[in-house]
Amino acid sequence: MTESTKKERRRPVVVELKQKLNDMPVESRQDFADKCGTSFDNLRQIAYGWGGCSISLAQSIVSACAGEVELEDLLPELKKQTS
C-alpha cells in the first residue's frame, strides 16, 4: 500500500474496548453485540478507531461493559468540550 492510498484512523483506538473484544470467547461475541445494539464487526471498527458511534450506541456500550469503557473514550469530542 502506498502512502497516497494508505487509510488513516479517523478516531483514537479505544484500548479498553479493544482488549475486552479480543479477550471475549467467540461464542459470547454475538450476545455482547446484541446487548450493545450493533454488530460485533461494528464494535471492532469502533475499538480500532476506524469508525465512530452515536451517543446512544456509546451509552449502550458503556452499560454492556459495566464501566470498563468510559463514554469519553468512545466520544473523544466530549473530552475536548470539557477541557
C-alpha positions in Angstrom: 0.0 0.0 0.0 1.5 3.3 -1.0 1.4 6.5 1.2 -1.2 8.1 -1.0 -3.6 5.1 -0.7 -2.9 4.4 3.0 -6.0 4.9 5.2 -5.6 6.8 8.4 -7.7 6.2 11.5 -10.3 8.9 12.0 -10.5 8.3 15.7 -8.3 7.1 18.6 -8.1 3.5 19.5 -10.4 2.6 22.4 -7.9 0.4 24.3 -10.3 -0.9 26.9 -12.9 -1.9 24.4 -10.3 -3.4 22.1 -9.0 -5.5 25.0 -12.5 -6.6 26.0 -13.4 -7.7 22.5 -10.1 -9.5 21.9 -10.4 -11.4 25.2 -14.0 -12.4 24.6 -14.8 -16.0 23.7 -16.1 -16.4 20.2 -19.3 -17.9 21.4 -20.1 -14.7 23.5 -19.5 -12.2 20.8 -22.9 -12.1 19.2 -24.7 -11.9 22.6 -22.4 -9.0 23.6 -23.0 -7.2 20.3 -26.8 -7.7 20.7 -26.6 -6.2 24.2 -24.9 -3.2 22.7 -27.4 -2.9 19.8 -24.9 -3.3 17.0 -22.8 -5.9 15.2 -19.6 -7.3 16.5 -17.8 -6.1 13.4 -19.0 -2.5 14.1 -17.7 -2.8 17.7 -14.3 -3.8 16.4 -14.3 -0.8 14.0 -15.1 1.5 16.9 -12.5 -0.1 19.1 -9.7 0.2 16.5 -10.6 3.8 15.6 -11.9 3.1 12.1 -15.5 4.2 12.9 -17.3 6.4 15.4 -20.6 5.9 17.2 -23.6 7.8 18.2 -24.2 8.9 21.8 -26.9 6.3 22.2 -24.6 3.5 21.0 -21.8 4.7 23.2 -24.1 4.6 26.2 -25.1 1.1 25.3 -21.5 0.0 25.0 -20.6 1.6 28.4 -23.6 -0.1 30.0 -22.7 -3.5 28.4 -19.1 -3.1 29.6 -20.2 -2.5 33.2 -18.0 0.6 33.4 -14.8 -0.9 31.9 -15.1 1.6 29.0 -15.9 5.2 29.6 -18.2 7.4 27.5 -15.3 9.9 26.8 -13.2 7.1 25.4 -15.9 6.3 22.8 -16.7 10.0 22.1 -13.4 11.9 22.5 -15.0 15.1 21.4 -16.7 15.2 24.8 -13.3 15.5 26.4 -12.4 18.4 24.2 -15.5 20.3 25.2 -15.0 19.9 28.9 -11.2 20.7 28.8 
